[in-house]
Amino acid sequence: MKIKIILIALLVVMLIPAILFADEKITLSTYYPAPYGDYDELTAYKMAIGPTYPVPTNDDDLVIEGNVGIGTSDPGERLEVVGGAIKATGGLIIETRTNDPAAPTDGQLWLRTDIGP
């Protein structure tokens, strides 16, 4: 009986700090070149990047806080692609509007959705 009480007390003492200090945040740090070989693949679901990112609601979603650059390490806009074409097989929406912009900028494309054929 004494051994059972001691084991239960030991178990409680071990579990209390684990419960109090439990955290669900995981931080992944990688270095290139990798110190233990090459990484060929990284798989994640509901992945978010940024210090105050929202949690994605669907599997396979990726939420990135800040600007994203493809072909550049210093993007100046939300998405900047340098050095190649952008291919969108499912369609490309630049911006849908129901009125003309007050101050259009050269080179921007506006798609009016309220004007019939």
N, CA, C and O atoms as a GROMACS GRO file, in nm:
protein
  468
    1MET      N    1   0.082  -0.119   0.000
    1MET     CA    2   0.000   0.000   0.000
    1MET      C    3   0.086   0.126   0.000
    1MET      O    4   0.057   0.223  -0.069
    2LYS      N    5   0.194   0.121   0.079
    2LYS     CA    6   0.284   0.236   0.088
    2LYS      C    7   0.351   0.264  -0.046
    2LYS      O    8   0.371   0.380  -0.083
    3ILE      N    9   0.385   0.159  -0.119
    3ILE     CA   10   0.451   0.174  -0.249
    3ILE      C   11   0.354   0.236  -0.349
    3ILE      O   12   0.395   0.320  -0.430
    4LYS      N   13   0.227   0.197  -0.346
    4LYS     CA   14   0.127   0.254  -0.435
    4LYS      C   15   0.112   0.404  -0.412
    4LYS      O   16   0.103   0.481  -0.507
    5ILE      N   17   0.108   0.445  -0.287
    5ILE     CA   18   0.094   0.587  -0.254
    5ILE      C   19   0.216   0.665  -0.302
    5ILE      O   20   0.204   0.775  -0.356
    6ILE      N   21   0.334   0.607  -0.282
    6ILE     CA   22   0.457   0.674  -0.326
    6ILE      C   23   0.459   0.685  -0.479
    6ILE      O   24   0.496   0.789  -0.532
    7LEU      N   25   0.419   0.580  -0.551
    7LEU     CA   26   0.415   0.584  -0.697
    7LEU      C   27   0.314   0.685  -0.749
    7LEU      O   28   0.341   0.757  -0.845
    8ILE      N   29   0.198   0.690  -0.686
    8ILE     CA   30   0.096   0.788  -0.726
    8ILE      C   31   0.145   0.929  -0.700
    8ILE      O   32   0.128   1.017  -0.785
    9ALA      N   33   0.206   0.953  -0.585
    9ALA     CA   34   0.260   1.086  -0.554
    9ALA      C   35   0.370   1.124  -0.653
    9ALA      O   36   0.375   1.239  -0.697
   10LEU      N   37   0.456   1.031  -0.689
   10LEU     CA   38   0.562   1.056  -0.786
   10LEU      C   39   0.504   1.088  -0.923
   10LEU      O   40   0.552   1.178  -0.992
   11LEU      N   41   0.402   1.015  -0.962
   11LEU     CA   42   0.337   1.039  -1.090
   11LEU      C   43   0.274   1.178  -1.093
   11LEU      O   44   0.288   1.250  -1.192
   12VAL      N   45   0.206   1.217  -0.987
   12VAL     CA   46   0.144   1.349  -0.978
   12VAL      C   47   0.250   1.458  -0.984
   12VAL      O   48   0.232   1.558  -1.054
   13VAL      N   49   0.361   1.441  -0.913
   13VAL     CA   50   0.469   1.540  -0.913
   13VAL      C   51   0.529   1.554  -1.053
   13VAL      O   52   0.569   1.664  -1.092
   14MET      N   53   0.536   1.446  -1.127
   14MET     CA   54   0.592   1.451  -1.262
   14MET      C   55   0.493   1.510  -1.362
   14MET      O   56   0.537   1.576  -1.456
   15LEU      N   57   0.364   1.490  -1.346
   15LEU     CA   58   0.264   1.537  -1.442
   15LEU      C   59   0.228   1.684  -1.424
   15LEU      O   60   0.198   1.751  -1.523
   16ILE      N   61   0.230   1.735  -1.304
   16ILE     CA   62   0.189   1.874  -1.280
   16ILE      C   63   0.276   1.973  -1.359
   16ILE      O   64   0.220   2.059  -1.426
   17PRO      N   65   0.409   1.965  -1.355
   17PRO     CA   66   0.488   2.059  -1.436
   17PRO      C   67   0.462   2.042  -1.586
   17PRO      O   68   0.462   2.141  -1.659
   18ALA      N   69   0.442   1.919  -1.632
   18ALA     CA   70   0.415   1.897  -1.773
   18ALA      C   71   0.285   1.963  -1.816
   18ALA      O   72   0.277   2.019  -1.925
   19ILE      N   73   0.184   1.957  -1.733
   19ILE     CA   74   0.056   2.018  -1.764
   19ILE      C   75   0.065   2.170  -1.757
   19ILE      O   76   0.011   2.240  -1.842
   20LEU      N   77   0.133   2.222  -1.656
   20LEU     CA   78   0.143   2.367  -1.638
   20LEU      C   79   0.225   2.435  -1.747
   20LEU      O   80   0.196   2.548  -1.785
   21PHE      N   81   0.328   2.368  -1.797
   21PHE     CA   82   0.418   2.430  -1.893
   21PHE      C   83   0.398   2.378  -2.035
   21PHE      O   84   0.484   2.400  -2.121
   22ALA      N   85   0.289   2.311  -2.062
   22ALA     CA   86   0.262   2.259  -2.196
   22ALA      C   87   0.237   2.375  -2.292
   22ALA      O   88   0.174   2.474  -2.256
   23ASP      N   89   0.287   2.360  -2.414
   23ASP     CA   90   0.271   2.463  -2.517
   23ASP      C   91   0.251   2.394  -2.650
   23ASP      O   92   0.314   2.292  -2.677
   24GLU      N   93   0.164   2.449  -2.734
   24GLU     CA   94   0.136   2.387  -2.862
   24GLU      C   95   0.210   2.457  -2.977
   24GLU      O   96   0.184   2.424  -3.093
   25LYS      N   97   0.297   2.549  -2.949
   25LYS     CA   98   0.370   2.620  -3.053
   25LYS      C   99   0.499   2.545  -3.084
   25LYS      O  100   0.576   2.510  -2.995
   26ILE      N  101   0.521   2.521  -3.213
   26ILE     CA  102   0.642   2.453  -3.257
   26ILE      C  103   0.722   2.549  -3.344
   26ILE      O  104   0.668   2.608  -3.437
   27THR      N  105   0.848   2.565  -3.314
   27THR     CA  106   0.936   2.649  -3.393
   27THR      C  107   1.035   2.560  -3.466
   27THR      O  108   1.100   2.475  -3.406
   28LEU      N  109   1.046   2.581  -3.598
   28LEU     CA  110   1.135   2.502  -3.681
   28LEU      C  111   1.243   2.595  -3.736
   28LEU      O  112   1.212   2.691  -3.807
   29SER      N  113   1.366   2.568  -3.703
   29SER     CA  114   1.478   2.646  -3.755
   29SER      C  115   1.562   2.558  -3.845
   29SER      O  116   1.597   2.446  -3.808
   30THR      N  117   1.593   2.608  -3.963
   30THR     CA  118   1.677   2.531  -4.055
   30THR      C  119   1.794   2.618  -4.096
   30THR      O  120   1.787   2.741  -4.094
   31TYR      N  121   1.900   2.553  -4.133
   31TYR     CA  122   2.020   2.622  -4.175
   31TYR      C  123   2.065   2.563  -4.307
   31TYR      O  124   2.056   2.442  -4.329
   32TYR      N  125   2.114   2.647  -4.395
   32TYR     CA  126   2.165   2.598  -4.522
   32TYR      C  127   2.310   2.636  -4.535
   32TYR      O  128   2.341   2.754  -4.516
   33PRO      N  129   2.398   2.546  -4.565
   33PRO     CA  130   2.372   2.406  -4.589
   33PRO      C  131   2.336   2.335  -4.459
   33PRO      O  132   2.384   2.370  -4.351
   34ALA      N  133   2.252   2.236  -4.472
   34ALA     CA  134   2.204   2.162  -4.355
   34ALA      C  135   2.321   2.090  -4.288
   34ALA      O  136   2.402   2.027  -4.357
   35PRO      N  137   2.331   2.097  -4.156
   35PRO     CA  138   2.444   2.034  -4.088
   35PRO      C  139   2.442   1.881  -4.094
   35PRO      O  140   2.545   1.817  -4.074
   36TYR      N  141   2.326   1.823  -4.120
   36TYR     CA  142   2.316   1.676  -4.121
   36TYR      C  143   2.267   1.625  -4.256
   36TYR      O  144   2.199   1.522  -4.260
   37GLY      N  145   2.298   1.693  -4.365
   37GLY     CA  146   2.257   1.646  -4.498
   37GLY      C  147   2.156   1.739  -4.560
   37GLY      O  148   2.120   1.842  -4.503
   38ASP      N  149   2.110   1.702  -4.678
   38ASP     CA  150   2.014   1.784  -4.753
   38ASP      C  151   1.872   1.746  -4.718
   38ASP      O  152   1.842   1.630  -4.688
   39TYR      N  153   1.784   1.846  -4.721
   39TYR     CA  154   1.642   1.822  -4.702
   39TYR      C  155   1.578   1.827  -4.840
   39TYR      O  156   1.583   1.930  -4.908
   40ASP      N  157   1.519   1.718  -4.882
   40ASP     CA  158   1.458   1.711  -5.014
   40ASP      C  159   1.312   1.752  -5.012
   40ASP      O  160   1.257   1.790  -5.116
   41GLU      N  161   1.248   1.743  -4.897
   41GLU     CA  162   1.105   1.767  -4.894
   41GLU      C  163   1.062   1.814  -4.755
   41GLU      O  164   1.113   1.765  -4.654
   42LEU      N  165   0.968   1.909  -4.751
   42LEU     CA  166   0.906   1.952  -4.627
   42LEU      C  167   0.756   1.950  -4.649
   42LEU      O  168   0.705   2.017  -4.739
   43THR      N  169   0.684   1.875  -4.570
   43THR     CA  170   0.540   1.862  -4.586
   43THR      C  171   0.473   1.918  -4.462
   43THR      O  172   0.511   1.886  -4.349
   44ALA      N  173   0.372   2.001  -4.483
   44ALA     CA  174   0.298   2.058  -4.371
   44ALA      C  175   0.154   2.085  -4.414
   44ALA      O  176   0.127   2.110  -4.531
   45TYR      N  177   0.063   2.079  -4.319
   45TYR     CA  178  -0.076   2.115  -4.342
   45TYR      C  179  -0.110   2.231  -4.251
   45TYR      O  180  -0.061   2.239  -4.138
   46LYS      N  181  -0.192   2.322  -4.299
   46LYS     CA  182  -0.230   2.440  -4.222
   46LYS      C  183  -0.106   2.515  -4.176
   46LYS      O  184  -0.087   2.536  -4.057
   47MET      N  185  -0.024   2.555  -4.270
   47MET     CA  186   0.102   2.621  -4.238
   47MET      C  187   0.086   2.772  -4.245
   47MET      O  188   0.022   2.824  -4.336
   48ALA      N  189   0.144   2.842  -4.150
   48ALA     CA  190   0.139   2.987  -4.147
   48ALA      C  191   0.279   3.041  -4.120
   48ALA      O  192   0.355   2.983  -4.042
   49ILE      N  193   0.312   3.154  -4.184
   49ILE     CA  194   0.443   3.215  -4.168
   49ILE      C  195   0.422   3.361  -4.129
   49ILE      O  196   0.351   3.434  -4.198
   50GLY      N  197   0.484   3.403  -4.019
   50GLY     CA  198   0.473   3.542  -3.974
   50GLY      C  199   0.452   3.547  -3.824
   50GLY      O  200   0.405   3.451  -3.764
   51PRO      N  201   0.487   3.661  -3.762
   51PRO     CA  202   0.477   3.671  -3.616
   51PRO      C  203   0.334   3.680  -3.563
   51PRO      O  204   0.310   3.640  -3.449
   52THR      N  205   0.240   3.731  -3.641
   52THR     CA  206   0.102   3.743  -3.593
   52THR      C  207   0.006   3.681  -3.694
   52THR      O  208  -0.102   3.734  -3.718
   53TYR      N  209   0.045   3.569  -3.752
   53TYR     CA  210  -0.033   3.505  -3.856
   53TYR      C  211  -0.164   3.450  -3.802
   53TYR      O  212  -0.172   3.411  -3.686
   54PRO      N  213  -0.268   3.448  -3.888
   54PRO     CA  214  -0.391   3.379  -3.848
   54PRO      C  215  -0.376   3.230  -3.874
   54PRO      O  216  -0.302   3.190  -3.964
   55VAL      N  217  -0.445   3.149  -3.798
   55VAL     CA  218  -0.440   3.005  -3.818
   55VAL      C  219  -0.525   2.970  -3.940
   55VAL      O  220  -0.642   3.008  -3.945
   56PRO      N  221  -0.469   2.900  -4.039
   56PRO     CA  222  -0.549   2.861  -4.156
   56PRO      C  223  -0.667   2.773  -4.115
   56PRO      O  224  -0.657   2.694  -4.022
   57THR      N  225  -0.779   2.787  -4.186
   57THR     CA  226  -0.898   2.711  -4.150
   57THR      C  227  -0.907   2.579  -4.225
   57THR      O  228  -0.975   2.487  -4.179
   58ASN      N  229  -0.841   2.566  -4.339
   58ASN     CA  230  -0.851   2.444  -4.419
   58ASN      C  231  -0.715   2.376  -4.429
   58ASN      O  232  -0.611   2.443  -4.427
   59ASP      N  233  -0.717   2.244  -4.440
   59ASP     CA  234  -0.593   2.171  -4.467
   59ASP      C  235  -0.538   2.218  -4.602
   59ASP      O  236  -0.614   2.262  -4.688
   60ASP      N  237  -0.410   2.208  -4.619
   60ASP     CA  238  -0.340   2.248  -4.741
   60ASP      C  239  -0.339   2.399  -4.763
   60ASP      O  240  -0.300   2.444  -4.870
   61ASP      N  241  -0.379   2.478  -4.664
   61ASP     CA  242  -0.372   2.623  -4.676
   61ASP      C  243  -0.238   2.672  -4.626
   61ASP      O  244  -0.180   2.615  -4.534
   62LEU      N  245  -0.190   2.778  -4.687
   62LEU     CA  246  -0.066   2.842  -4.645
   62LEU      C  247  -0.096   2.991  -4.629
   62LEU      O  248  -0.140   3.055  -4.725
   63VAL      N  249  -0.074   3.045  -4.512
   63VAL     CA  250  -0.096   3.186  -4.485
   63VAL      C  251   0.041   3.249  -4.460
   63VAL      O  252   0.116   3.203  -4.374
   64ILE      N  253   0.072   3.354  -4.535
   64ILE     CA  254   0.200   3.423  -4.520
   64ILE      C  255   0.173   3.568  -4.487
   64ILE      O  256   0.101   3.638  -4.559
   65GLU      N  257   0.229   3.613  -4.377
   65GLU     CA  258   0.216   3.752  -4.337
   65GLU      C  259   0.329   3.831  -4.400
   65GLU      O  260   0.445   3.793  -4.387
   66GLY      N  261   0.297   3.939  -4.467
   66GLY     CA  262   0.401   4.020  -4.530
   66GLY      C  263   0.406   3.997  -4.680
   66GLY      O  264   0.317   3.934  -4.736
   67ASN      N  265   0.511   4.047  -4.744
   67ASN     CA  266   0.526   4.035  -4.888
   67ASN      C  267   0.590   3.902  -4.924
   67ASN      O  268   0.666   3.844  -4.847
   68VAL      N  269   0.557   3.854  -5.044
   68VAL     CA  270   0.608   3.727  -5.095
   68VAL      C  271   0.684   3.755  -5.224
   68VAL      O  272   0.633   3.823  -5.313
   69GLY      N  273   0.804   3.702  -5.234
   69GLY     CA  274   0.884   3.720  -5.355
   69GLY      C  275   0.916   3.588  -5.419
   69GLY      O  276   0.957   3.494  -5.352
   70ILE      N  277   0.898   3.580  -5.550
   70ILE     CA  278   0.940   3.464  -5.628
   70ILE      C  279   1.046   3.516  -5.724
   70ILE      O  280   1.017   3.598  -5.812
   71GLY      N  281   1.168   3.469  -5.707
   71GLY     CA  282   1.278   3.517  -5.789
   71GLY      C  283   1.342   3.643  -5.734
   71GLY      O  284   1.429   3.702  -5.798
   72THR      N  285   1.300   3.685  -5.616
   72THR     CA  286   1.358   3.803  -5.551
   72THR      C  287   1.359   3.781  -5.400
   72THR      O  288   1.269   3.718  -5.345
   73SER      N  289   1.461   3.834  -5.335
   73SER     CA  290   1.466   3.823  -5.189
   73SER      C  291   1.417   3.951  -5.121
   73SER      O  292   1.417   3.960  -4.998
   74ASP      N  293   1.375   4.050  -5.201
   74ASP     CA  294   1.329   4.177  -5.146
   74ASP      C  295   1.203   4.223  -5.219
   74ASP      O  296   1.207   4.323  -5.290
   75PRO      N  297   1.090   4.152  -5.201
   75PRO     CA  298   0.968   4.191  -5.272
   75PRO      C  299   0.916   4.325  -5.222
   75PRO      O  300   0.916   4.353  -5.102
   76GLY      N  301   0.872   4.408  -5.316
   76GLY     CA  302   0.820   4.540  -5.282
   76GLY      C  303   0.669   4.545  -5.273
   76GLY      O  304   0.613   4.647  -5.233
   77GLU      N  305   0.602   4.437  -5.309
   77GLU     CA  306   0.456   4.430  -5.306
   77GLU      C  307   0.414   4.301  -5.238
   77GLU      O  308   0.498   4.219  -5.202
   78ARG      N  309   0.282   4.283  -5.220
   78ARG     CA  310   0.232   4.161  -5.157
   78ARG      C  311   0.280   4.036  -5.230
   78ARG      O  312   0.314   3.935  -5.167
   79LEU      N  313   0.285   4.042  -5.365
   79LEU     CA  314   0.341   3.933  -5.445
   79LEU      C  315   0.422   3.995  -5.557
   79LEU      O  316   0.369   4.073  -5.637
   80GLU      N  317   0.549   3.961  -5.563
   80GLU     CA  318   0.635   4.012  -5.670
   80GLU      C  319   0.707   3.893  -5.734
   80GLU      O  320   0.775   3.816  -5.667
   81VAL      N  321   0.690   3.882  -5.866
   81VAL     CA  322   0.753   3.775  -5.942
   81VAL      C  323   0.855   3.839  -6.035
   81VAL      O  324   0.823   3.929  -6.112
   82VAL      N  325   0.980   3.790  -6.028
   82VAL     CA  326   1.088   3.844  -6.108
   82VAL      C  327   1.149   3.731  -6.191
   82VAL      O  328   1.174   3.622  -6.140
   83GLY      N  329   1.172   3.758  -6.320
   83GLY     CA  330   1.246   3.665  -6.403
   83GLY      C  331   1.166   3.558  -6.473
   83GLY      O  332   1.224   3.460  -6.520
   84GLY      N  333   1.037   3.572  -6.483
   84GLY     CA  334   0.959   3.470  -6.554
   84GLY      C  335   0.812   3.508  -6.561
   84GLY      O  336   0.765   3.599  -6.493
   85ALA      N  337   0.742   3.434  -6.645
   85ALA     CA  338   0.598   3.458  -6.663
   85ALA      C  339   0.520   3.398  -6.547
   85ALA      O  340   0.567   3.310  -6.476
   86ILE      N  341   0.399   3.448  -6.530
   86ILE     CA  342   0.306   3.393  -6.432
   86ILE      C  343   0.204   3.310  -6.509
   86ILE      O  344   0.137   3.362  -6.598
   87LYS      N  345   0.192   3.182  -6.475
   87LYS     CA  346   0.098   3.095  -6.542
   87LYS      C  347  -0.014   3.061  -6.446
   87LYS      O  348   0.009   3.010  -6.337
   88ALA      N  349  -0.136   3.091  -6.489
   88ALA     CA  350  -0.253   3.061  -6.407
   88ALA      C  351  -0.348   2.979  -6.491
   88ALA      O  352  -0.420   3.033  -6.575
   89THR      N  353  -0.350   2.849  -6.470
   89THR     CA  354  -0.434   2.762  -6.553
   89THR      C  355  -0.581   2.768  -6.514
   89THR      O  356  -0.667   2.735  -6.595
   90GLY      N  357  -0.611   2.810  -6.393
   90GLY     CA  358  -0.750   2.818  -6.349
   90GLY      C  359  -0.810   2.956  -6.367
   90GLY      O  360  -0.923   2.980  -6.324
   91GLY      N  361  -0.738   3.048  -6.428
   91GLY     CA  362  -0.785   3.184  -6.445
   91GLY      C  363  -0.708   3.278  -6.355
   91GLY      O  364  -0.659   3.237  -6.250
   92LEU      N  365  -0.698   3.402  -6.395
   92LEU     CA  366  -0.622   3.501  -6.319
   92LEU      C  367  -0.711   3.623  -6.296
   92LEU      O  368  -0.758   3.685  -6.391
   93ILE      N  369  -0.734   3.656  -6.172
   93ILE     CA  370  -0.813   3.773  -6.136
   93ILE      C  371  -0.717   3.882  -6.093
   93ILE      O  372  -0.646   3.867  -5.994
   94ILE      N  373  -0.714   3.990  -6.167
   94ILE     CA  374  -0.629   4.103  -6.130
   94ILE      C  375  -0.702   4.184  -6.023
   94ILE      O  376  -0.650   4.200  -5.912
   95GLU      N  377  -0.816   4.235  -6.054
   95GLU     CA  378  -0.905   4.299  -5.956
   95GLU      C  379  -1.040   4.316  -6.020
   95GLU      O  380  -1.051   4.364  -6.133
   96THR      N  381  -1.144   4.277  -5.949
   96THR     CA  382  -1.279   4.298  -6.000
   96THR      C  383  -1.335   4.423  -5.935
   96THR      O  384  -1.321   4.445  -5.815
   97ARG      N  385  -1.400   4.505  -6.018
   97ARG     CA  386  -1.452   4.634  -5.971
   97ARG      C  387  -1.590   4.656  -6.031
   97ARG      O  388  -1.624   4.597  -6.133
   98THR      N  389  -1.668   4.742  -5.967
   98THR     CA  390  -1.796   4.783  -6.023
   98THR      C  391  -1.795   4.932  -6.058
   98THR      O  392  -1.899   4.988  -6.094
   99ASN      N  393  -1.678   4.996  -6.046
   99ASN     CA  394  -1.665   5.135  -6.088
   99ASN      C  395  -1.521   5.160  -6.130
   99ASN      O  396  -1.432   5.081  -6.100
  100ASP      N  397  -1.499   5.269  -6.200
  100ASP     CA  398  -1.363   5.303  -6.244
  100ASP      C  399  -1.283   5.356  -6.126
  100ASP      O  400  -1.338   5.424  -6.039
  101PRO      N  401  -1.153   5.327  -6.123
  101PRO     CA  402  -1.071   5.380  -6.014
  101PRO      C  403  -1.057   5.531  -6.024
  101PRO      O  404  -1.053   5.586  -6.134
  102ALA      N  405  -1.050   5.598  -5.910
  102ALA     CA  406  -1.040   5.745  -5.908
  102ALA      C  407  -0.909   5.792  -5.968
  102ALA      O  408  -0.906   5.893  -6.038
  103ALA      N  409  -0.801   5.720  -5.942
  103ALA     CA  410  -0.670   5.760  -5.993
  103ALA      C  411  -0.600   5.636  -6.050
  103ALA      O  412  -0.516   5.576  -5.982
  104PRO      N  413  -0.634   5.598  -6.174
  104PRO     CA  414  -0.571   5.478  -6.230
  104PRO      C  415  -0.420   5.497  -6.250
  104PRO      O  416  -0.374   5.607  -6.279
  105THR      N  417  -0.348   5.390  -6.234
  105THR     CA  418  -0.203   5.392  -6.251
  105THR      C  419  -0.168   5.322  -6.381
  105THR      O  420  -0.226   5.218  -6.413
  106ASP      N  421  -0.074   5.378  -6.456
  106ASP     CA  422  -0.030   5.316  -6.581
  106ASP      C  423   0.018   5.175  -6.555
  106ASP      O  424   0.092   5.151  -6.459
  107GLY      N  425  -0.022   5.082  -6.640
  107GLY     CA  426   0.022   4.944  -6.629
  107GLY      C  427  -0.068   4.855  -6.546
  107GLY      O  428  -0.048   4.734  -6.544
  108GLN      N  429  -0.166   4.912  -6.478
  108GLN     CA  430  -0.259   4.831  -6.401
  108GLN      C  431  -0.376   4.786  -6.487
  108GLN      O  432  -0.416   4.856  -6.580
  109LEU      N  433  -0.429   4.670  -6.457
  109LEU     CA  434  -0.540   4.613  -6.531
  109LEU      C  435  -0.662   4.608  -6.441
  109LEU      O  436  -0.657   4.557  -6.329
  110TRP      N  437  -0.772   4.664  -6.490
  110TRP     CA  438  -0.896   4.665  -6.413
  110TRP      C  439  -1.000   4.584  -6.487
  110TRP      O  440  -1.012   4.596  -6.609
  111LEU      N  441  -1.074   4.502  -6.418
  111LEU     CA  442  -1.178   4.420  -6.478
  111LEU      C  443  -1.312   4.465  -6.421
  111LEU      O  444  -1.339   4.448  -6.302
  112ARG      N  445  -1.396   4.523  -6.509
  112ARG     CA  446  -1.528   4.569  -6.467
  112ARG      C  447  -1.626   4.452  -6.476
  112ARG      O  448  -1.634   4.386  -6.579
  113THR      N  449  -1.698   4.427  -6.369
  113THR     CA  450  -1.792   4.316  -6.366
  113THR      C  451  -1.937   4.362  -6.381
  113THR      O  452  -2.027   4.278  -6.387
  114ASP      N  453  -1.961   4.492  -6.387
  114ASP     CA  454  -2.099   4.541  -6.390
  114ASP      C  455  -2.142   4.583  -6.530
  114ASP      O  456  -2.256   4.628  -6.547
  115ILE      N  457  -2.056   4.571  -6.630
  115ILE     CA  458  -2.091   4.614  -6.766
  115ILE      C  459  -2.121   4.489  -6.848
  115ILE      O  460  -2.038   4.399  -6.860
  116GLY      N  461  -2.242   4.486  -6.904
  116GLY     CA  462  -2.283   4.370  -6.985
  116GLY      C  463  -2.223   4.374  -7.125
  116GLY      O  464  -2.159   4.473  -7.162
  117PRO      N  465  -2.244   4.268  -7.201
  117PRO     CA  466  -2.192   4.262  -7.339
  117PRO      C  467  -2.262   4.357  -7.432
  117PRO      O  468  -2.230   4.363  -7.550
   0.00000   0.00000   0.00000
